Amino acid sequence: MSARTETLLLVTPAFHGYWRSIADALERRGYTVRTIRYDAYDTLPRKAWLKARVELPERLHLPGDPRAGERARLTDRLLAQMREIRPDRVIVIKGDGLDARFWEALGARPRILWLYDDLHRHDYTDDFLRAVGPVVDYSRTETAALRARGVDAHFVPNAFDPHRAVPTGRRRDELVFIGAGYPERSATLMELARRGLPVHAWGRDFSRHPVDRARTFSWRRPPIAASREVPLERAYQIHAEGAAAISLHGRQNGLAMRTFEIPGMGGVQLVDREDVASFYEVGTEVAHFRDLDELEDLARRALVDPAWGERMREAGRARTLAEHTFDHRLEEVDALWH
């Protein structure tokens, strides 16, 4: 596609580097894309600032609102950058780390708000969402609820980025999990390990490294094999290398990125959500479980029946590349401009 005349500004959290996949897909659609990561704490001093000035006071319930001061600081920095860029269109992902001055500065520019996360994790009012313009939500049920409340909401699920995928071809006889260690997730992984299955988890909530314990303000860790956080590209590889990758959502409203990343990389996905059937053929492209016993049965099959796993890897990857990449999703988002 030939380059367009508009400059599109992508305002986004750093969130594991997914902004790169979105920006690249927009550029392939012909936009000149400029990106501002409003919560980029890229250096050790900036990360220490966040811990000391915001997260620790919040955790200790100290008086005042440290988050408000940080929102003001981040907004000041973003507005200075935006005055230089002077974008024609703006896509905002989450955006809840910014104060009202940002939205005022957008003026009449076309904008799309991409919530990305569960609605209850944002503090936007219905009046704001009705006025802001098109709103993208990754949950089908949340989208329906927003539309019933008069919001111009559109369901766009998560995706996989094949341009960041570099398979290693290796295999490990492990059941792999990458993500946050919410209590219900940790309980499931610990029970699998208790039943004698080789479980390995990656992430700051599982890692026993002193830095990760400090980052999470927690010393205790689940008694399972664990490693530190890895970059997204390495996470993609681990999903493919495992005998199976466990996809645990719990009470999350939409399907997580890993729902599309695991089969996209050619991994064997064991997933806890029935609505995965809207995107993949269950039993052929992914495997769905309803309880721990079913998860154990599928995990043991993945470990002892690699031919079954290989068939699922091939089928799941083919479906993902055909229907569930960021290029597919940005085509949907690009159709929403008013």
QUIQUIVEN-V256225 format. One record per residue. RES is the residue in one small letter. D_CENTER is the distance of its C-alpha to the mean C-alpha in Angstrom with 2 decimals. Layout:
res:d_center
RES:D_CENTER
RES:D_CENTER
This chain:
res:d_center
m:27.70
s:29.83
a:28.54
r:28.49
t:30.30
e:27.49
t:25.29
l:21.77
l:20.03
l:16.26
v:15.65
t:12.20
p:10.79
a:10.47
f:6.86
h:7.44
g:9.27
y:7.20
w:10.04
r:12.45
s:11.48
i:11.84
a:14.98
d:16.45
a:16.21
l:17.89
e:20.49
r:21.25
r:22.03
g:24.58
y:23.26
t:24.06
v:20.75
r:20.71
t:17.63
i:17.71
r:15.06
y:16.48
d:15.27
a:15.99
y:17.77
d:18.56
t:21.87
l:23.16
p:25.35
r:22.59
k:20.47
a:23.74
w:24.41
l:21.21
k:22.10
a:25.75
r:25.77
v:22.88
e:21.22
l:24.52
p:26.55
e:24.04
r:24.17
l:27.96
h:28.25
l:30.39
p:31.97
g:30.48
d:27.03
p:25.55
r:22.28
a:24.47
g:26.09
e:22.91
r:21.70
a:25.12
r:24.97
l:21.62
t:22.96
d:26.22
r:24.64
l:22.53
l:25.62
a:27.70
q:25.42
m:25.21
r:29.02
e:29.28
i:26.86
r:28.25
p:25.64
d:26.67
r:23.35
v:20.20
i:16.60
v:14.99
i:11.30
k:11.53
g:14.75
d:15.73
g:16.59
l:19.47
d:22.79
a:24.84
r:26.52
f:23.60
w:23.74
e:27.52
a:27.45
l:25.68
g:28.91
a:29.28
r:26.80
p:24.75
r:21.23
i:18.16
l:15.79
w:12.23
l:11.13
y:7.42
d:7.79
d:10.85
l:14.03
h:15.79
r:13.58
h:15.10
d:18.84
y:19.66
t:22.89
d:23.74
d:26.32
f:23.88
l:21.49
r:24.61
a:25.81
v:22.85
g:22.71
p:20.33
v:17.22
v:14.23
d:12.50
y:10.18
s:12.69
r:16.14
t:17.99
e:16.66
t:17.57
a:20.98
a:21.52
l:20.81
r:23.15
a:25.76
r:25.70
g:26.45
v:23.11
d:22.59
a:19.28
h:17.80
f:15.49
v:13.11
p:10.74
n:7.64
a:9.12
f:10.38
d:12.13
p:15.55
h:16.80
r:14.92
a:16.10
v:19.25
p:20.36
t:22.77
g:24.70
r:24.92
r:24.74
r:24.55
d:26.07
e:23.25
l:20.67
v:17.43
f:14.44
i:11.56
g:9.63
a:10.97
g:14.55
y:15.01
p:18.69
e:18.53
r:16.34
s:18.77
a:21.68
t:20.80
l:20.41
m:23.61
e:25.50
l:24.77
a:26.03
r:29.00
r:29.85
g:30.20
l:27.06
p:25.61
v:22.18
h:20.22
a:17.08
w:15.19
g:13.77
r:15.53
d:16.36
f:18.22
s:19.72
r:23.35
h:23.53
p:25.27
v:22.86
d:19.90
r:22.25
a:23.14
r:19.63
t:18.91
f:22.51
s:23.10
w:25.43
r:25.16
r:23.01
p:22.94
p:25.77
i:23.86
a:23.39
a:20.62
s:19.46
r:17.74
e:14.26
v:14.07
p:12.78
l:10.22
e:13.40
r:14.99
a:12.24
y:12.74
q:16.42
i:16.41
h:14.90
a:17.83
e:20.39
g:20.28
a:22.77
a:19.90
a:16.25
i:15.68
s:12.79
l:13.23
h:11.84
g:14.85
r:15.08
q:11.59
n:12.66
g:10.48
l:9.48
a:6.20
m:5.05
r:7.80
t:10.15
f:10.71
e:10.33
i:12.99
p:15.60
g:14.82
m:15.91
g:18.78
g:17.71
v:19.18
q:16.66
l:17.97
v:15.93
d:16.92
r:16.35
e:19.37
d:17.72
v:16.30
a:19.86
s:19.06
f:17.31
y:18.97
e:22.45
v:22.39
g:24.72
t:24.74
e:21.24
v:19.33
a:20.90
h:20.41
f:21.82
r:23.04
d:24.22
l:24.67
d:27.75
e:26.11
l:23.24
e:26.02
d:27.96
l:25.17
a:24.31
r:28.01
r:28.40
a:25.66
l:27.54
v:30.99
d:30.54
p:28.80
a:30.29
w:28.39
g:25.16
e:26.07
r:26.72
m:23.31
r:21.67
e:23.66
a:23.22
g:19.47
r:19.05
a:21.60
r:19.98
t:16.55
l:18.35
a:20.53
e:18.17
h:14.40
t:13.71
f:12.40
d:16.15
h:16.55
r:13.95
l:15.39
e:18.78
e:18.03
v:16.81
d:19.83
a:22.15
l:21.47
w:23.41
h:26.37
